């Protein structure tokens, strides 16, 4: 059998439009059997010349449109017979997994939107449009349907005359106040492509920069960094990777006017983090033969110093993002120890958060802790870099929430390193290895507690994000202490 792809045009508004064959574009000969469909969301984007493109996207920001393509097989031996679909569809169903509204009324989950009582949708039979490279089709809902901002699983189902079910599920972030077409006057304004949710943020890694909400870098640093903070006075604290200039890594402070000051020069193999505390000091971890934690002043005075109780066989995998807590103790992730250690100011281990997967006594799953964040009511969020998951422990040390790749639209958790908990409880994650296999993969993404993606950032590069800091959202500064 030869496989032929064709496209439907199924446009839903208050009236139904359908495709018909033109005299100069005859139907292909042969009998066909519908096998499958492909459905993908179409979003509006503006080209450099100001014109509007309609392209595939996993986010809808302006209207509810889904293009539909059918996959059919030609029945062998019918090549010279008149065009015919042997198993046309009789009914179609479109449902969503969350409540929405239609003309102000709540539409229950599972309702067929294309046959809704007040929408006057129509049932129809899929037909095959004349095969043409330019053929296309779409399902569109009117602006009477309102989808609250969220990620939706939208299910499309067709029943054929043979009784077979053809279905497709699409997961899409819908971030618009109303569905439906945008008036032409609005389509011509620059506001068309401004996302409803946008962040400005600092990026640390092989490249160090501040990304503006408009997608343009507003500041760059000529060096590789491992951690960083933007302080309230506009200055920055950067943890530098080891280099020819700094053989053991370093910590520097960049003032608001761009002047650089050395805070700490590494003496061993690596400096992995520098956390600015509310007291004005900096908590630093150093990896090497004698791994240690220090808390020092801006002038270099050592206030606290103690050895870290981690393994020493693999220096690079000793520690990562150490943070001082409000109670004066310290959270320190130890990767190959598979635990986040909680130290007091004397260096005594007073608690541990074990990231070992239950039953994995041989540690075959590398749930190495990278960033540990104290938030909420004594909760501790931990990114497990090589294990490709994020865990959240309650105050008693019990895992109460875990994010896996299976919870996301794709395999986005590839070595999750940096993370930040926002004031609304959402979590932003930096999968460090995301760009290696797919440069277009998200380098940062934000999920809510229901594990729905509400924002993402991609830059088209293979270089990853080691850590970051969300600075503001939609122009408003992130309030309170930075939880990263």
C-alpha positions in Angstrom: 0.0 0.0 0.0 1.1 3.6 -0.6 0.5 6.1 2.2 -0.9 9.4 1.3 -1.2 12.4 3.6 -4.1 14.8 3.1 -5.4 17.7 5.1 -8.8 18.6 6.3 -10.3 22.0 6.5 -12.7 22.0 9.5 -13.4 25.5 10.6 -15.8 26.0 13.5 -17.4 29.4 14.2 -21.1 30.1 14.4 -21.2 28.8 10.8 -19.3 25.9 9.3 -17.1 26.2 6.3 -16.1 23.2 4.2 -13.8 22.6 1.3 -15.1 21.6 -2.1 -13.3 20.4 -5.2 -12.7 22.9 -8.0 -12.9 22.0 -11.7 -9.2 22.5 -12.2 -8.3 20.6 -9.0 -10.0 17.2 -9.3 -10.1 14.6 -6.6 -7.4 11.9 -6.9 -8.6 8.6 -8.2 -8.7 5.6 -6.0 -10.4 4.4 -2.8 -8.9 5.5 0.5 -9.1 4.3 4.1 -8.6 6.9 6.9 -5.9 5.6 9.3 -5.0 8.5 11.7 -4.9 12.3 12.2 -2.4 14.8 13.3 -3.5 17.8 15.2 -1.3 20.7 16.2 -1.9 24.2 17.7 -1.3 27.2 15.5 -0.2 30.5 17.0 0.3 34.0 15.5 3.8 35.5 15.3 5.0 38.7 13.6 7.6 38.6 10.9 10.4 41.2 10.5 8.3 42.9 7.8 5.4 43.3 10.2 3.2 40.7 8.6 1.6 37.9 10.6 2.7 34.2 10.4 0.6 31.3 11.6 2.9 28.5 12.8 3.0 25.4 14.9 3.4 26.2 18.6 2.7 24.6 22.0 1.4 27.9 23.2 -1.7 29.8 22.1 -1.7 33.5 22.9 -4.2 35.1 20.5 -6.8 32.6 19.3 -7.8 29.0 19.5 -6.8 27.3 16.3 -5.8 23.8 15.6 -4.6 22.5 12.2 -5.7 19.0 11.3 -4.1 16.6 8.9 -5.5 13.2 8.0 -3.4 10.1 7.1 -4.9 7.7 4.7 -4.0 4.6 2.8 -4.9 4.0 -0.8 -6.5 0.6 -1.3 -4.5 -1.5 -3.7 -6.3 -2.2 -7.0 -8.5 0.9 -6.9 -6.1 3.3 -8.5 -8.3 3.9 -11.6 -11.6 4.0 -9.8 -13.4 7.2 -8.7 -12.4 8.9 -5.5 -14.0 7.4 -2.4 -13.4 7.3 1.4 -14.4 3.8 2.5 -14.6 4.7 6.2 -15.7 8.3 6.5 -16.2 9.7 10.0 -19.7 10.3 11.3 -19.0 12.2 14.5 -16.3 14.3 16.0 -15.6 15.3 19.6 -13.4 17.9 21.2 -13.0 18.0 25.0 -10.6 19.6 27.5 -9.4 18.4 30.9 -10.3 21.6 32.8 -13.4 23.7 33.2 -13.8 26.6 30.8 -16.5 29.2 30.2 -18.9 29.8 27.3 -20.7 33.2 27.4 -20.0 33.5 31.1 -21.2 30.0 32.0 -18.9 27.1 33.2 -18.6 24.3 30.7 -18.1 21.0 32.6 -15.0 18.9 32.0 -15.6 16.4 29.2 -18.2 18.4 27.3 -18.0 18.1 23.6 -17.2 21.7 22.6 -18.2 21.1 19.0 -21.7 20.0 19.9 -22.2 22.3 22.9 -25.9 23.1 23.4 -25.4 26.9 23.1 -22.6 26.9 20.6 -24.7 25.2 17.8 -21.7 23.2 16.7 -22.3 20.7 13.9 -21.5 17.0 13.5 -19.9 16.2 10.1 -18.1 13.6 8.1 -14.4 13.9 7.4 -13.8 14.0 3.7 -10.6 14.1 1.9 -9.7 17.4 0.3 -8.1 17.3 -3.1 -4.4 16.4 -2.5 -2.4 19.6 -2.8 0.9 20.8 -1.2 -1.0 24.0 -0.3 -4.0 22.3 1.3 -4.6 23.0 5.0 -7.4 22.7 7.5 -8.1 24.1 10.9 -10.5 23.9 13.8 -11.3 27.3 15.4 -13.5 28.2 18.3 -15.2 31.5 18.6 -14.4 34.1 21.3 -17.5 33.0 23.3 -15.3 30.3 24.7 -13.0 31.6 27.5 -10.0 29.5 28.7 -8.3 30.6 32.0 -4.6 30.7 31.6 -3.3 27.2 32.1 -1.9 24.1 30.2 -4.7 22.0 28.8 -4.9 18.5 27.5 -7.3 18.8 24.5 -8.7 15.5 23.1 -10.0 15.1 19.6 -12.0 12.0 18.6 -13.5 10.8 15.4 -15.8 7.8 15.0 -15.8 6.2 11.5 -18.7 4.4 9.8 -16.8 1.2 10.6 -17.1 2.1 14.3 -13.4 2.7 14.7 -12.0 5.5 16.9 -9.4 7.9 15.6 -8.1 10.1 18.4 -5.4 12.6 19.2 -4.4 14.4 22.4 -2.8 17.8 22.3 -1.2 19.5 25.3 -1.0 23.3 24.9 -0.5 26.3 27.1 -3.4 28.7 26.5 -2.6 32.2 27.8 -5.3 34.5 26.4 -8.2 36.1 28.1 -10.6 35.2 25.3 -10.5 32.9 22.3 -11.4 33.8 18.8 -10.2 36.0 16.1 -8.3 39.3 16.8 -9.6 42.4 15.0 -7.3 43.5 12.2 -6.6 46.8 14.0 -5.2 44.8 16.9 -3.2 42.5 14.7 -1.3 45.5 13.4 -0.2 46.7 16.8 3.2 45.8 18.4 1.4 44.3 21.4 0.3 41.3 19.4 3.5 39.3 20.1 4.0 40.4 23.7 3.5 37.3 25.8 1.1 37.5 28.7 3.8 36.2 31.1 7.4 37.3 30.7 10.5 37.3 33.0 13.7 39.2 33.2 16.5 37.1 34.5 20.2 36.6 35.2 21.9 33.5 33.5 25.0 31.8 34.8 26.9 29.2 32.9 29.3 29.1 29.9 27.7 32.4 29.0 26.7 35.0 31.6 24.1 37.7 30.9 20.9 39.4 31.9 18.0 38.7 29.5 15.4 41.4 29.2 11.7 40.6 29.0 11.9 41.5 25.3 14.2 38.6 24.6 17.3 40.8 24.3 20.4 40.7 26.5 20.9 43.9 28.5 24.2 43.0 30.2 26.9 40.4 29.6 30.0 39.2 31.6 33.2 38.0 29.8 33.6 34.8 31.8 32.1 31.5 32.8 30.1 31.4 36.0 28.5 28.8 38.3 26.2 30.8 40.5 25.1 34.5 40.7 22.9 37.0 42.4 21.7 40.5 41.6 21.5 42.4 44.9 19.0 45.1 45.8 21.5 47.9 45.1 22.0 46.7 41.6 25.4 45.1 42.3 26.0 41.4 41.4 27.8 38.5 43.1 29.2 36.0 40.7 30.8 32.6 41.4 33.5 32.2 38.7 34.5 28.9 37.2 38.2 28.0 37.3 40.2 29.6 34.6 43.8 30.7 33.7 43.1 33.8 35.8 41.5 32.0 38.7 43.0 28.5 38.9 40.7 27.4 41.7 37.7 29.6 40.8 36.7 32.8 42.6 33.9 35.0 43.8 33.6 38.6 42.5 31.3 41.5 43.1 30.2 43.8 40.2 29.0 47.2 41.3 26.1 49.0 39.6 28.6 51.1 37.7 30.5 48.0 36.4 33.5 48.0 38.7 34.7 44.5 39.7 36.0 43.5 43.1 37.5 40.2 44.2 35.7 38.8 47.2 37.3 35.3 47.4 40.1 33.6 45.5 39.7 29.8 45.4 42.6 27.8 46.9 41.7 24.3 45.8 39.9 22.9 42.7 36.5 24.7 42.5 34.4 27.3 44.1 30.8 26.2 43.6 28.5 28.8 45.1 28.4 32.2 46.8 25.1 33.0 48.7 24.6 36.6 49.8 23.0 36.5 53.3 20.7 39.0 55.0 23.6 39.9 57.3 25.6 41.1 54.3 28.0 38.2 54.3 28.6 35.5 51.6 28.4 31.7 52.1 31.0 30.0 49.9 31.7 26.3 49.2 35.1 25.1 48.0 35.8 21.7 46.5 39.1 19.8 46.7 41.1 17.6 48.9 39.7 19.4 51.9 36.2 20.5 51.0 34.9 23.3 53.2 32.3 26.0 53.7 33.1 29.6 54.6 31.0 32.6 55.5 33.0 35.8 54.8 32.4 39.5 54.8 32.6 41.8 51.8 36.1 42.6 53.0 37.2 39.0 53.1 37.0 38.4 56.9 36.1 34.8 57.7 33.2 34.6 60.1 32.5 30.8 59.8 34.6 28.0 58.5 34.3 24.2 58.8 35.1 21.1 56.7 32.3 19.5 54.7 31.4 15.8 55.5 31.3 14.7 51.9 33.2 12.1 49.9 36.6 13.2 48.5 37.2 10.6 45.8 35.5 12.8 43.2 36.2 16.4 43.8 33.9 17.8 41.0 30.9 16.0 42.5 31.4 17.1 46.1 29.1 20.1 46.5 27.0 22.6 44.6 24.6 25.4 45.8 25.1 26.0 49.5 22.6 28.3 51.1 22.3 29.9 54.6 18.8 29.5 56.2 17.0 32.0 58.4 17.8 29.9 61.5 21.5 30.4 60.9 22.2 26.8 59.6 23.3 25.8 56.1 21.9 23.6 53.4 24.6 21.9 51.3 23.9 19.4 48.5 26.5 16.6 48.3 26.1 15.0 44.9 27.7 11.6 45.3 26.5 11.3 48.9 23.0 11.4 47.5 21.8 13.8 50.2 21.4 17.4 51.2 23.2 18.0 54.5 22.0 20.5 57.0 25.0 21.9 59.0 25.0 24.1 62.1 27.5 26.9 62.4 30.1 24.5 64.0 29.9 22.1 61.1 27.8 19.5 62.8 25.4 17.6 60.6 22.0 18.1 62.2 19.8 16.7 59.4 19.9 15.1 56.0 17.5 14.9 53.0 18.2 11.6 51.3 17.6 11.8 47.5 18.1 8.1 46.9 15.2 6.5 45.0 13.4 4.0 47.3 14.7 0.5 46.7 17.7 1.7 44.7 20.3 0.5 47.2 23.1 0.5 44.6 22.3 4.0 43.4 21.9 3.0 39.8 19.6 6.1 39.4 21.9 9.1 39.8 19.6 11.4 41.8 22.5 13.7 42.7 21.3 16.8 44.6 22.3 20.1 43.0 20.2 22.9 44.4 18.3 22.8 47.7 15.8 25.6 48.5 14.0 26.1 51.8 10.5 27.4 51.1 7.0 27.4 52.4 6.5 25.8 55.8 9.9 24.2 56.2 9.8 22.5 52.8 13.0 21.8 50.9 12.9 21.6 47.1 15.9 19.7 45.5 16.9 19.4 41.9 18.5 15.9 41.2 20.7 16.6 38.2 21.7 13.3 36.6 18.5 11.6 37.9 16.3 14.0 35.9 13.8 14.9 38.5 12.9 17.5 41.1 11.9 16.5 44.7 10.1 18.5 47.4 10.5 17.4 51.0 8.2 18.4 53.8 9.5 19.6 57.2 9.7 16.0 58.4 11.9 14.9 55.4 9.2 13.1 53.5 9.0 13.5 49.7 5.6 15.1 49.0 6.0 16.2 45.4 8.2 15.0 42.5 8.4 16.3 39.0 9.4 13.8 36.3 9.8 14.1 32.5 6.5 12.2 32.2 4.8 15.2 33.7 6.1 17.6 31.0 5.3 18.1 27.3 8.7 16.5 26.4 12.0 15.2 27.9 12.8 18.7 29.3 14.4 17.5 32.6 17.9 16.9 31.3 20.4 17.4 34.1 18.2 19.9 36.1 20.7 22.1 37.9 19.4 25.5 38.9 16.0 26.2 40.3 14.0 29.0 41.9 10.8 29.0 43.9 8.7 32.1 43.1 6.4 33.8 45.6 3.3 32.2 44.1 4.8 28.7 44.7 5.7 28.1 41.0 9.1 26.6 40.3 11.5 27.7 37.5 14.0 25.0 36.5 17.2 25.1 34.5 17.9 21.7 32.7 21.6 22.2 32.0 22.0 19.6 29.3 18.8 20.6 27.4 20.5 22.2 24.4 23.0 19.4 23.7 20.7 17.2 21.7 18.1 19.9 20.7 19.2 23.5 20.7 15.5 24.6 20.6 14.7 22.8 23.9 13.7 25.0 26.8 16.7 26.2 28.8 14.4 27.5 31.5 10.8 26.6 32.2 8.2 27.4 34.9 5.7 24.9 36.4 3.0 25.3 39.0 2.2 22.9 41.7 -0.1 21.0 39.4 2.9 20.4 37.2 1.6 22.5 34.3 4.1 24.6 32.3 3.2 28.3 32.4 6.4 29.8 30.9 9.5 28.7 29.1 12.7 30.2 27.6 14.6 28.8 24.6 17.6 30.4 22.9 18.4 28.0 20.0 21.9 27.3 21.4 23.6 24.2 22.7 25.1 26.0 25.6 23.2 25.3 28.8 22.1 27.4 31.8 23.9 26.3 35.0 22.0 28.6 37.4 19.9 31.7 37.1 17.8 34.3 39.0 14.4 35.5 38.0 14.5 39.3 38.6 11.1 40.4 37.7 7.8 39.3 36.1 5.9 41.5 33.7 8.0 44.4 34.9 7.4 43.8 38.6 10.4 43.0 40.8 10.2 39.6 42.6 9.4 40.5 46.2 11.0 39.1 49.3 14.1 37.0 49.7 15.4 35.1 46.6 14.7 31.4 46.9 17.2 29.8 44.5 
